[in-house]
Amino acid sequence: MRKTIACIFLLILASACHLRVKERRSPWEPRFRRPARYDRPPRLRQSNDEVDKRLARYQARREARLEKMPESVSSPNLKDFQDVVKALDWCYRRAIVKRADKILQDYKAQTDKVRIMTFEDPAVLEAAQFEVEYRKHGAGGSVFVKVKRREGFKGLLAVSFPPGTYGRPYVAPIDEDLYGDWPPARRGNNAGTPKSQDLVFLAARIAWLDPDVNEVELRFPVSCGRFHKGEPRPGDRFLLVRFEEKEPISRLAIEVCALSNYTLNHAAAQMAIWIVRDKLTWRQYINKKRSLGPSMTFETARVITDDDAIDAADLLIDAGIDPRTLEFYATSSR
């Protein structure tokens, strides 16, 4: 009996010591070893030859879109307000931005008073003011752009927000003639400071104001423009900017806006934007995911997974960007 009691006591003491050792374990010590596949970049779905063929078809697809252009777009009645707006919308939905810009140039050359313009056109200073604000909806969020008619500007008015538009944080004082004298909703890490997040528009819109309408509000789906910056907060304000035409991110944003009207994978689009604009590496992506957890998309509130990096590569190829030249996929080609 005494031997039994002694054995039980020794077992209890050993288990207590074991638990105590567990409590003293360093918080930085991993609880389990991650599979080796998490340490390697994702492999492209296609071989090198298949990627080359798809990239070669990029220009052919652009030319095919131009061939399918209806007469109302190829030669619109530039004196008809509605025809010009419809032609711009048709081009934006099919990633033919250069043609849309040419239509606007021809329209300005043939009209006395410009009533159709992009948000960055100097003529917009005489016609409208903007308020650009980020708002939450459920688990996601979007950017809302309010276009206000200026006093003294009468008649029809249309302001376009072409593919390749993004919002950068509002930092006062800015151009008060265009954005009015309104400060950011709050001042902190995500309001008017270098830590604020850029938001890339995933769709193109045109604000149409009838003569009796003084303001209109548009909603834009967005994605993060910078991988290493935090999420914006509701009420944060932004200034509108357009990517330079020669930049790869511009081609990607144009292609994304065209897909947004059909079936856009928001998670893949988010990954592609990070990879191109921030020159993101696989190691940076994995390290942030391990320390802060997975990211989510704004519009669909979907968790971004490692597999979305493969879909992002397909999106880059559709935009005429070779993923094999990017460091993220540097060792993943076959």
C-alpha positions as CSV (number, residue, x, y, z in Angstrom):
1,M,0.0,0.0,0.0
2,R,2.8,2.4,0.9
3,K,4.6,1.6,-2.3
4,T,1.4,2.4,-4.3
5,I,0.9,5.7,-2.5
6,A,4.6,6.6,-3.2
7,C,4.3,5.8,-6.9
8,I,1.1,8.0,-7.2
9,F,2.9,10.8,-5.4
10,L,5.9,10.5,-7.7
11,L,3.7,10.5,-10.8
12,I,1.8,13.7,-9.6
13,L,5.2,15.4,-8.9
14,A,6.6,14.5,-12.3
15,S,3.4,15.8,-14.1
16,A,3.6,19.0,-12.2
17,C,7.2,19.5,-13.1
18,H,6.3,18.8,-16.7
19,L,3.6,21.4,-16.7
20,R,5.9,23.9,-15.1
21,V,8.5,23.4,-17.9
22,K,5.8,24.1,-20.5
23,E,4.9,27.3,-18.8
24,R,8.5,28.5,-19.0
25,R,8.7,27.8,-22.7
26,S,9.7,30.9,-24.7
27,P,6.7,32.6,-26.4
28,W,8.8,32.8,-29.6
29,E,9.3,29.1,-29.8
30,P,7.0,27.6,-32.5
31,R,4.4,25.1,-31.3
32,F,4.8,23.1,-34.5
33,R,6.9,22.9,-37.6
34,R,5.3,24.3,-40.7
35,P,5.2,22.2,-43.8
36,A,8.1,22.9,-46.2
37,R,5.8,24.0,-49.0
38,Y,5.0,27.3,-47.1
39,D,8.7,28.3,-47.5
40,R,8.6,28.1,-51.3
41,P,6.9,30.5,-53.8
42,P,3.8,29.2,-55.6
43,R,4.5,27.5,-59.0
44,L,2.9,29.0,-62.1
45,R,0.1,26.9,-63.7
46,Q,1.7,27.2,-67.2
47,S,5.1,26.2,-68.5
48,N,7.5,28.8,-69.9
49,D,6.3,28.2,-73.4
50,E,2.7,28.5,-72.5
51,V,3.4,31.8,-70.6
52,D,5.2,33.1,-73.7
53,K,2.2,32.3,-75.9
54,R,-0.3,34.0,-73.6
55,L,1.9,37.1,-73.4
56,A,2.1,37.2,-77.2
57,R,-1.7,37.1,-77.4
58,Y,-1.9,40.3,-75.2
59,Q,-1.6,42.7,-78.1
60,A,-3.8,40.5,-80.3
61,R,-6.6,40.8,-77.7
62,R,-6.3,44.5,-77.7
63,E,-6.6,44.7,-81.4
64,A,-9.6,42.4,-81.4
65,R,-11.4,44.7,-79.0
66,L,-10.8,47.6,-81.3
67,E,-12.2,45.6,-84.3
68,K,-15.4,44.9,-82.3
69,M,-15.9,48.6,-81.6
70,P,-19.3,49.8,-82.7
71,E,-19.7,52.8,-85.0
72,S,-21.1,54.9,-82.1
73,V,-17.8,54.5,-80.4
74,S,-15.4,54.6,-83.3
75,S,-17.0,57.8,-84.6
76,P,-19.4,59.2,-82.1
77,N,-21.3,62.4,-82.6
78,L,-19.0,64.6,-80.6
79,K,-21.7,67.3,-80.3
80,D,-24.1,64.9,-78.6
81,F,-23.5,64.7,-74.9
82,Q,-25.1,61.3,-74.5
83,D,-23.2,59.7,-77.3
84,V,-19.8,60.8,-75.9
85,V,-20.6,59.6,-72.4
86,K,-21.7,56.2,-73.8
87,A,-18.6,55.9,-75.9
88,L,-16.4,56.6,-72.9
89,D,-18.2,54.0,-70.8
90,W,-17.9,51.4,-73.6
91,C,-14.1,51.9,-73.7
92,Y,-13.6,51.8,-70.0
93,R,-15.5,48.5,-69.7
94,R,-13.2,46.9,-72.3
95,A,-9.8,48.3,-71.2
96,I,-9.5,50.6,-74.2
97,V,-8.4,53.7,-72.3
98,K,-6.3,55.3,-75.0
99,R,-9.3,55.4,-77.3
100,A,-11.4,57.0,-74.6
101,D,-8.8,59.7,-74.1
102,K,-8.8,60.4,-77.8
103,I,-12.6,60.7,-77.8
104,L,-12.3,63.3,-75.1
105,Q,-9.6,65.2,-76.9
106,D,-11.7,65.4,-80.1
107,Y,-14.8,66.4,-78.1
108,K,-12.9,69.3,-76.5
109,A,-11.7,70.5,-79.9
110,Q,-15.2,70.7,-81.3
111,T,-17.1,72.3,-78.4
112,D,-17.3,75.8,-77.0
113,K,-18.0,74.8,-73.4
114,V,-16.6,71.6,-72.1
115,R,-19.2,69.6,-70.2
116,I,-17.5,66.2,-70.2
117,M,-14.1,65.8,-68.5
118,T,-12.0,63.5,-66.4
119,F,-11.5,64.2,-62.7
120,E,-7.9,65.4,-63.4
121,D,-8.9,67.8,-66.2
122,P,-8.1,71.4,-65.5
123,A,-11.5,72.3,-66.7
124,V,-13.1,70.5,-63.8
125,L,-12.0,73.4,-61.5
126,E,-14.7,75.5,-63.0
127,A,-17.4,72.8,-62.9
128,A,-17.2,70.6,-59.8
129,Q,-15.8,69.8,-56.4
130,F,-15.1,66.3,-54.9
131,E,-15.4,64.6,-51.6
132,V,-13.7,61.3,-51.5
133,E,-14.3,59.2,-48.3
134,Y,-13.7,55.6,-47.2
135,R,-16.7,53.9,-45.5
136,K,-17.3,50.5,-44.1
137,H,-20.1,48.2,-45.1
138,G,-20.4,45.0,-43.2
139,A,-17.0,43.3,-43.0
140,G,-15.7,45.2,-46.1
141,G,-15.4,48.8,-47.2
142,S,-15.5,51.0,-50.3
143,V,-14.6,54.5,-51.4
144,F,-17.5,57.0,-52.0
145,V,-16.9,59.9,-54.3
146,K,-19.3,62.8,-54.1
147,V,-19.3,65.2,-57.1
148,K,-20.8,68.6,-56.3
149,R,-21.7,71.1,-59.0
150,R,-20.1,74.5,-58.7
151,E,-22.3,77.6,-58.5
152,G,-22.5,79.3,-61.9
153,F,-22.0,76.1,-63.9
154,K,-25.4,75.4,-65.6
155,G,-26.6,72.5,-67.8
156,L,-25.4,69.0,-68.2
157,L,-22.2,67.8,-66.6
158,A,-20.2,64.5,-66.7
159,V,-17.0,63.7,-64.8
160,S,-15.3,60.4,-65.5
161,F,-13.0,58.4,-63.3
162,P,-11.0,56.2,-65.7
163,P,-9.3,52.9,-65.1
164,G,-6.0,53.4,-63.3
165,T,-7.4,55.8,-60.7
166,Y,-6.4,55.5,-57.1
167,G,-6.8,57.5,-53.9
168,R,-3.9,58.8,-51.8
169,P,-4.4,60.1,-48.2
170,Y,-5.7,63.7,-47.9
171,V,-3.0,65.9,-46.3
172,A,-4.1,69.5,-45.6
173,P,-3.6,72.0,-47.0
174,I,-4.0,70.7,-50.5
175,D,-5.8,72.2,-53.5
176,E,-8.8,73.7,-51.7
177,D,-10.2,74.9,-55.1
178,L,-10.8,71.3,-56.1
179,Y,-11.4,69.5,-52.8
180,G,-12.9,72.3,-50.7
181,D,-11.8,73.4,-47.2
182,W,-12.6,70.1,-45.4
183,P,-9.9,68.4,-43.2
184,P,-9.6,64.7,-42.7
185,A,-12.3,63.2,-40.4
186,R,-9.6,62.4,-37.8
187,R,-5.9,62.9,-37.4
188,G,-4.0,59.7,-36.5
189,N,-2.0,57.0,-38.0
190,N,-4.4,56.6,-40.9
191,A,-5.4,60.2,-41.6
192,G,-3.1,62.5,-43.4
193,T,0.1,60.9,-42.4
194,P,2.7,58.9,-44.4
195,K,1.4,55.7,-42.8
196,S,-1.9,56.0,-44.5
197,Q,-3.0,53.5,-47.1
198,D,-3.5,54.1,-50.8
199,L,-6.7,52.7,-52.3
200,V,-6.7,51.5,-55.9
201,F,-10.1,51.7,-57.7
202,L,-11.2,48.4,-59.1
203,A,-13.9,49.9,-61.4
204,A,-14.3,52.9,-63.6
205,R,-17.3,55.2,-63.3
206,I,-18.8,58.3,-64.9
207,A,-20.8,60.8,-62.8
208,W,-23.7,62.3,-64.8
209,L,-25.4,65.4,-63.5
210,D,-28.6,66.6,-65.1
211,P,-29.2,70.4,-65.2
212,D,-31.5,70.2,-62.1
213,V,-29.0,67.9,-60.1
214,N,-26.4,69.6,-58.0
215,E,-24.5,66.6,-56.6
216,V,-24.2,62.8,-57.1
217,E,-22.4,60.1,-55.2
218,L,-20.6,57.1,-56.7
219,R,-19.3,54.0,-54.9
220,F,-16.0,52.4,-56.0
221,P,-14.7,48.9,-55.0
222,V,-11.1,49.2,-53.9
223,S,-8.0,47.3,-52.9
224,C,-5.0,48.2,-50.8
225,G,-2.3,50.0,-52.8
226,R,0.5,49.4,-50.3
227,F,1.3,46.0,-48.7
228,H,3.3,47.5,-45.8
229,K,0.6,50.0,-44.7
230,G,-2.4,49.5,-42.5
231,E,-6.1,49.5,-43.3
232,P,-7.9,52.9,-43.6
233,R,-10.5,53.8,-41.0
234,P,-14.1,54.8,-41.8
235,G,-14.2,58.6,-42.5
236,D,-10.7,58.8,-43.9
237,R,-10.5,61.2,-46.8
238,F,-8.5,60.8,-50.1
239,L,-7.2,62.8,-53.1
240,L,-7.7,61.2,-56.5
241,V,-4.6,60.4,-58.7
242,R,-4.1,58.5,-61.9
243,F,-1.2,56.0,-62.4
244,E,1.3,57.0,-65.1
245,E,0.5,55.3,-68.4
246,K,4.0,53.7,-68.8
247,E,3.9,52.0,-65.3
248,P,3.1,48.3,-65.2
249,I,0.6,49.0,-62.4
250,S,-1.4,51.2,-64.8
251,R,-1.8,48.2,-67.3
252,L,-2.8,46.0,-64.4
253,A,-5.4,48.5,-63.0
254,I,-6.9,48.9,-66.5
255,E,-7.3,45.2,-66.9
256,V,-8.8,44.8,-63.4
257,C,-11.4,47.5,-64.1
258,A,-12.4,45.7,-67.3
259,L,-12.8,42.4,-65.4
260,S,-14.7,44.1,-62.6
261,N,-17.7,44.3,-64.8
262,Y,-17.8,40.6,-65.2
263,T,-16.0,38.1,-62.9
264,L,-13.1,39.6,-61.0
265,N,-11.3,37.6,-58.3
266,H,-10.8,40.4,-55.8
267,A,-8.3,38.4,-53.8
268,A,-6.1,37.7,-56.9
269,A,-6.4,41.3,-57.9
270,Q,-5.2,42.4,-54.4
271,M,-2.2,40.1,-54.6
272,A,-1.3,41.2,-58.1
273,I,-1.4,44.9,-57.1
274,W,0.9,44.3,-54.1
275,I,3.3,42.2,-56.2
276,V,3.6,44.8,-59.0
277,R,3.5,48.1,-57.1
278,D,5.4,47.1,-54.0
279,K,7.7,44.6,-55.7
280,L,6.5,42.2,-53.0
281,T,8.5,39.0,-52.3
282,W,7.2,35.7,-51.1
283,R,9.2,35.9,-47.9
284,Q,7.7,39.3,-47.1
285,Y,4.2,38.0,-47.7
286,I,4.7,34.9,-45.5
287,N,6.4,36.8,-42.7
288,K,3.5,39.3,-42.4
289,K,0.9,36.6,-42.6
290,R,2.6,34.7,-39.8
291,S,2.9,37.7,-37.6
292,L,-0.4,39.5,-38.2
293,G,-2.6,36.8,-39.7
294,P,-4.1,36.6,-43.2
295,S,-5.4,39.7,-45.0
296,M,-8.9,40.3,-46.4
297,T,-10.4,41.9,-49.4
298,F,-12.3,45.2,-49.1
299,E,-15.3,44.6,-51.3
300,T,-16.0,40.9,-50.8
301,A,-14.4,40.5,-47.2
302,R,-12.7,37.3,-48.4
303,V,-9.6,35.9,-46.8
304,I,-6.6,36.1,-49.1
305,T,-4.9,32.7,-49.3
306,D,-1.6,31.4,-50.7
307,D,-3.4,29.9,-53.7
308,D,-4.6,33.4,-54.8
309,A,-1.0,34.2,-55.7
310,I,-1.4,31.6,-58.6
311,D,-4.5,33.3,-59.8
312,A,-2.7,36.7,-59.5
313,A,-0.1,35.4,-61.9
314,D,-2.8,34.7,-64.5
315,L,-4.2,38.2,-64.0
316,L,-0.7,39.7,-64.6
317,I,-0.3,37.7,-67.8
318,D,-3.7,39.0,-69.0
319,A,-2.4,42.5,-68.4
320,G,0.7,41.8,-70.5
321,I,3.1,41.6,-67.4
322,D,5.5,38.6,-67.3
323,P,5.3,37.2,-63.7
324,R,8.7,35.4,-64.2
325,T,10.4,38.8,-64.2
326,L,9.0,39.6,-60.7
327,E,10.8,38.6,-57.6
328,F,7.7,37.1,-56.1
329,Y,7.7,34.3,-58.8
330,A,11.4,34.4,-59.5
331,T,12.0,30.8,-58.6
332,S,8.6,29.4,-59.5
333,S,8.8,29.1,-63.3
334,R,9.2,25.6,-64.9
